[in-house]
Amino acid sequence: MQPLTDERIAAIAGKAEAIRETIIEMLVAAGSGHTAGPMGMADIFAAFYFHILRHDPKDPDWPERDRLILSNGHIVPVRYAAMAHAGYFPVAECMTLRHLGSRLQGHPERLKLPGLETTSGPLGEGLSQAAGIAYALNLDAKRSFVYCVMGDGEQDEGIVWESFLWAGKQGSRLANLIVVIDRNNIQIDGFTENVMPLESLRAKYEAFNWHVQEVDGHDVRQFVEAIGEAQAVYEKPSVIIAHTIPGKGIPEIERKYEWHGKPPTEEEGKRFLAELRTLNGKITSEHQ
């Protein structure tokens, strides 16, 4: 990775706010989709696409690229927005989200859009796919990293723990696997600890032989430094628990599980965009 200067952090923060604005615009245009999770993960996806990943938007299948697997596919608006701003396709195409025939469906479809590594929808399957891809890259002596983004709600799935168990057993053979858990504490029916208590997540992952870190998912420096530490661990796979605020950037919807799978109306969208642009102006002025 490139050095993480203050200027680079400011640039990533600017990209994150642009991504948030695009998410609201595309959800309004679609009239359906998920708001809270994508908004909460904008900082992390900006860090991935504009600093961490080895990738080439003009050559999405570049053999030496890092792989980014999205297990919780319902937050894909944040990935589409990040990819568009990174140059994979025009930002205007984001407004076709969930439209009939669009490449940008409500869950990512690998065969429709170059740059997607997997098709995801059913929760819990991404980690097993990522572990298999990481294992295969290791067999081929590739130096690429495999990143798997997961939701905390999908930690309810049994297949997740089978995958953690298998990957932990592989030890150094899966040191190229780095999992990022979006710990936003909500799922579609309520708060995670009310639906199915997950804590202590850190202790569970450590018991499965994973290197574990916890970060503020909105602090770019913390997140990038955690990725750097994970890349330097050679004896086991790594997991980063990223604490995020669902609906980040829009105070009236932040931390509200009701916005897990709810899009803004046209009127709400205008209001949310105005709030985001005011926030974006503050962020820009702070770094000048």
C-alpha positions as CSV (number, residue, x, y, z in Angstrom):
1,M,0.0,0.0,0.0
2,Q,1.0,3.6,-0.5
3,P,2.0,5.7,2.6
4,L,-1.1,6.9,4.5
5,T,-0.5,10.7,4.6
6,D,-3.0,13.2,6.0
7,E,-3.7,14.3,2.4
8,R,-4.5,10.8,1.4
9,I,-6.8,10.3,4.4
10,A,-8.6,13.5,3.4
11,A,-9.0,12.2,-0.2
12,I,-10.4,8.9,1.0
13,A,-12.8,10.8,3.3
14,G,-14.0,12.8,0.3
15,K,-14.5,9.7,-1.7
16,A,-16.5,8.2,1.2
17,E,-18.9,11.2,1.2
18,A,-19.3,11.1,-2.6
19,I,-20.1,7.4,-2.2
20,R,-22.8,8.1,0.4
21,E,-24.4,10.7,-1.8
22,T,-24.5,8.2,-4.7
23,I,-26.0,5.6,-2.5
24,I,-28.9,7.9,-1.6
25,E,-29.4,8.9,-5.2
26,M,-29.5,5.3,-6.5
27,L,-31.8,4.1,-3.7
28,V,-34.3,6.9,-4.5
29,A,-34.1,6.0,-8.2
30,A,-34.6,2.3,-7.4
31,G,-37.5,2.8,-5.0
32,S,-36.2,-0.2,-3.1
33,G,-33.0,-1.5,-1.4
34,H,-31.0,-1.2,1.8
35,T,-29.9,2.1,3.3
36,A,-28.4,1.6,6.7
37,G,-25.6,-0.9,6.0
38,P,-24.3,0.7,2.8
39,M,-24.1,4.1,4.4
40,G,-22.3,2.7,7.4
41,M,-19.7,1.0,5.2
42,A,-18.8,3.9,2.9
43,D,-15.6,4.7,4.7
44,I,-14.3,1.1,4.5
45,F,-15.2,0.7,0.8
46,A,-13.6,4.0,0.0
47,A,-10.4,2.8,1.8
48,F,-10.5,-0.5,-0.1
49,Y,-11.0,1.0,-3.6
50,F,-8.9,4.1,-3.2
51,H,-6.0,2.8,-1.1
52,I,-5.9,-0.8,0.0
53,L,-6.8,-3.0,-3.0
54,R,-4.4,-4.0,-5.8
55,H,-6.9,-3.7,-8.7
56,D,-7.3,-2.2,-12.1
57,P,-10.7,-0.9,-13.1
58,K,-9.7,-1.1,-16.8
59,D,-8.7,-4.8,-16.4
60,P,-11.1,-6.2,-13.7
61,D,-9.8,-9.8,-14.3
62,W,-6.1,-8.8,-13.8
63,P,-4.6,-12.1,-12.5
64,E,-2.5,-10.4,-9.8
65,R,-5.4,-8.4,-8.3
66,D,-6.6,-8.7,-4.8
67,R,-10.0,-10.3,-4.4
68,L,-12.9,-8.6,-2.5
69,I,-15.7,-10.9,-1.6
70,L,-19.0,-9.3,-0.4
71,S,-20.8,-11.9,1.7
72,N,-23.6,-9.7,2.9
73,G,-24.7,-9.0,-0.6
74,H,-27.6,-6.8,0.4
75,I,-25.2,-3.9,1.1
76,V,-24.0,-3.9,-2.5
77,P,-25.1,-0.3,-3.2
78,V,-22.0,0.8,-1.4
79,R,-19.8,-1.5,-3.6
80,Y,-21.5,-0.3,-6.8
81,A,-21.0,3.3,-5.8
82,A,-17.4,2.8,-4.8
83,M,-16.7,0.9,-8.1
84,A,-18.3,3.6,-10.1
85,H,-16.3,6.4,-8.5
86,A,-13.2,4.3,-8.9
87,G,-13.8,4.0,-12.7
88,Y,-15.2,0.6,-13.3
89,F,-18.3,2.1,-15.0
90,P,-20.0,5.5,-15.2
91,V,-21.5,6.9,-12.0
92,A,-24.7,7.5,-14.0
93,E,-25.2,3.8,-14.3
94,C,-25.7,3.6,-10.5
95,M,-29.2,5.0,-11.1
96,T,-30.2,1.8,-12.8
97,L,-30.0,-0.1,-9.5
98,R,-32.5,-2.9,-9.4
99,H,-34.0,-2.0,-12.7
100,L,-35.0,-4.8,-15.1
101,G,-32.0,-5.8,-17.2
102,S,-29.6,-3.7,-15.2
103,R,-26.1,-4.9,-14.4
104,L,-26.6,-3.6,-10.9
105,Q,-29.1,-5.9,-9.2
106,G,-30.1,-5.8,-5.6
107,H,-27.6,-8.5,-4.8
108,P,-24.3,-8.7,-6.8
109,E,-24.3,-11.0,-9.8
110,R,-20.7,-11.9,-10.9
111,L,-21.6,-12.7,-14.5
112,K,-23.4,-9.4,-15.1
113,L,-20.7,-7.0,-13.9
114,P,-16.9,-7.2,-14.4
115,G,-15.1,-6.6,-11.1
116,L,-17.4,-8.7,-8.9
117,E,-15.8,-11.9,-7.7
118,T,-18.9,-13.8,-6.5
119,T,-22.6,-13.8,-6.7
120,S,-24.1,-13.3,-3.2
121,G,-27.5,-13.2,-1.7
122,P,-28.0,-16.1,0.8
123,L,-26.2,-14.9,3.9
124,G,-23.3,-16.9,5.4
125,E,-21.8,-18.3,2.3
126,G,-19.2,-15.6,1.5
127,L,-16.6,-16.8,4.0
128,S,-16.5,-20.3,2.7
129,Q,-16.1,-18.9,-0.9
130,A,-13.4,-16.5,0.2
131,A,-11.5,-19.2,2.1
132,G,-11.6,-21.5,-1.0
133,I,-10.4,-18.7,-3.2
134,A,-7.6,-17.8,-0.8
135,Y,-6.5,-21.4,-0.6
136,A,-6.4,-21.8,-4.4
137,L,-4.3,-18.6,-4.7
138,N,-1.9,-20.0,-2.2
139,L,-1.6,-23.3,-4.1
140,D,-0.8,-21.2,-7.2
141,A,1.8,-19.2,-5.3
142,K,-0.1,-16.0,-5.9
143,R,0.7,-13.1,-3.6
144,S,-2.8,-11.6,-3.7
145,F,-4.9,-11.0,-0.6
146,V,-8.5,-12.1,-0.3
147,Y,-10.8,-9.8,1.7
148,C,-14.2,-10.9,2.8
149,V,-16.7,-8.4,4.0
150,M,-19.4,-9.8,6.2
151,G,-22.3,-8.5,8.3
152,D,-22.7,-9.2,12.0
153,G,-26.3,-10.5,11.5
154,E,-25.0,-13.3,9.3
155,Q,-22.9,-14.6,12.2
156,D,-26.1,-16.3,13.2
157,E,-25.6,-18.7,10.3
158,G,-24.1,-22.1,11.1
159,I,-22.1,-22.3,7.9
160,V,-20.2,-19.2,9.0
161,W,-18.7,-21.1,12.0
162,E,-17.9,-24.1,10.0
163,S,-15.9,-21.8,7.7
164,F,-14.2,-20.1,10.5
165,L,-13.3,-23.5,12.0
166,W,-11.9,-24.8,8.7
167,A,-10.0,-21.7,7.8
168,G,-8.5,-21.5,11.3
169,K,-7.3,-25.0,10.9
170,Q,-5.3,-24.1,7.8
171,G,-3.1,-21.7,9.7
172,S,-0.4,-20.2,7.5
173,R,-1.9,-21.6,4.4
174,L,-4.7,-19.0,4.7
175,A,-2.7,-16.0,6.0
176,N,-3.7,-14.3,2.8
177,L,-7.4,-14.3,4.0
178,I,-8.6,-11.1,5.8
179,V,-12.2,-10.9,7.0
180,V,-13.9,-7.6,7.8
181,I,-17.0,-7.8,10.0
182,D,-19.4,-4.9,9.8
183,R,-20.3,-4.7,13.5
184,N,-23.2,-2.3,13.2
185,N,-25.4,-4.2,15.8
186,I,-28.5,-4.3,13.6
187,Q,-30.3,-6.8,11.4
188,I,-33.6,-6.7,9.7
189,D,-35.7,-7.7,12.7
190,G,-33.9,-5.6,15.4
191,F,-30.7,-5.3,17.3
192,T,-28.3,-8.2,17.0
193,E,-28.0,-8.8,20.7
194,N,-31.8,-9.0,21.0
195,V,-32.3,-11.3,18.0
196,M,-29.4,-13.6,18.7
197,P,-26.6,-12.5,21.1
198,L,-23.2,-12.6,19.4
199,E,-20.8,-11.4,22.1
200,S,-18.1,-12.0,22.8
201,L,-17.2,-12.1,19.1
202,R,-13.5,-11.4,19.6
203,A,-13.2,-14.3,22.0
204,K,-15.0,-16.6,19.6
205,Y,-12.8,-15.8,16.6
206,E,-9.6,-16.1,18.7
207,A,-10.8,-19.5,19.9
208,F,-11.1,-20.6,16.2
209,N,-7.4,-19.7,15.7
210,W,-7.8,-16.3,14.0
211,H,-5.8,-13.1,14.5
212,V,-8.4,-10.6,15.7
213,Q,-8.4,-6.8,15.8
214,E,-11.2,-4.3,16.6
215,V,-11.4,-0.8,15.0
216,D,-13.6,2.2,14.5
217,G,-15.0,1.5,11.0
218,H,-15.2,5.3,10.3
219,D,-11.6,6.0,11.2
220,V,-9.7,5.5,7.9
221,R,-6.3,5.5,9.6
222,Q,-7.3,2.9,12.1
223,F,-8.8,0.7,9.5
224,V,-5.9,0.9,7.1
225,E,-3.4,0.3,9.9
226,A,-5.4,-2.8,10.9
227,I,-5.2,-4.1,7.3
228,G,-1.4,-3.5,7.4
229,E,-1.1,-5.5,10.6
230,A,-3.3,-8.3,9.2
231,Q,-1.1,-8.5,6.1
232,A,1.9,-8.9,8.3
233,V,0.5,-12.0,10.1
234,Y,1.9,-15.1,8.5
235,E,0.7,-17.9,10.8
236,K,-3.1,-17.6,10.6
237,P,-6.0,-15.8,8.9
238,S,-7.2,-12.5,10.2
239,V,-10.5,-10.9,11.1
240,I,-11.1,-7.2,11.7
241,I,-14.2,-6.3,13.7
242,A,-15.2,-2.9,12.4
243,H,-17.6,-1.0,14.6
244,T,-19.8,1.1,12.4
245,I,-22.9,3.3,12.7
246,P,-25.7,2.1,10.4
247,G,-27.0,5.0,8.4
248,K,-23.9,7.0,9.0
249,G,-24.1,10.6,7.9
250,I,-27.9,11.0,8.3
251,P,-28.6,11.6,12.0
252,E,-32.3,10.8,11.9
253,I,-31.7,7.3,10.6
254,E,-28.4,6.5,12.4
255,R,-28.5,3.3,14.5
256,K,-32.1,2.6,13.5
257,Y,-32.6,-1.0,12.5
258,E,-35.9,0.0,10.7
259,W,-33.6,1.4,7.9
260,H,-31.9,-1.9,7.4
261,G,-33.9,-2.7,4.3
262,K,-35.8,0.5,3.7
263,P,-35.0,3.1,0.9
264,P,-35.6,6.8,1.2
265,T,-38.5,8.4,-0.5
266,E,-37.9,11.1,-3.1
267,E,-38.6,13.8,-0.4
268,E,-36.4,12.1,2.2
269,G,-33.7,11.7,-0.4
270,K,-33.5,15.4,-1.1
271,R,-33.3,16.1,2.6
272,F,-30.6,13.4,3.2
273,L,-28.5,14.7,0.3
274,A,-28.7,18.2,1.7
275,E,-27.5,17.0,5.0
276,L,-24.7,14.9,3.4
277,R,-23.5,17.9,1.3
278,T,-23.4,20.1,4.4
279,L,-21.4,17.5,6.2
280,N,-19.1,17.0,3.1
281,G,-18.5,20.8,3.0
282,K,-17.4,20.7,6.7
283,I,-15.1,17.7,6.0
284,T,-13.5,19.5,3.1
285,S,-12.9,22.7,5.0
286,E,-11.4,20.9,7.9
287,H,-8.6,19.5,5.6
288,Q,-7.8,22.7,3.7
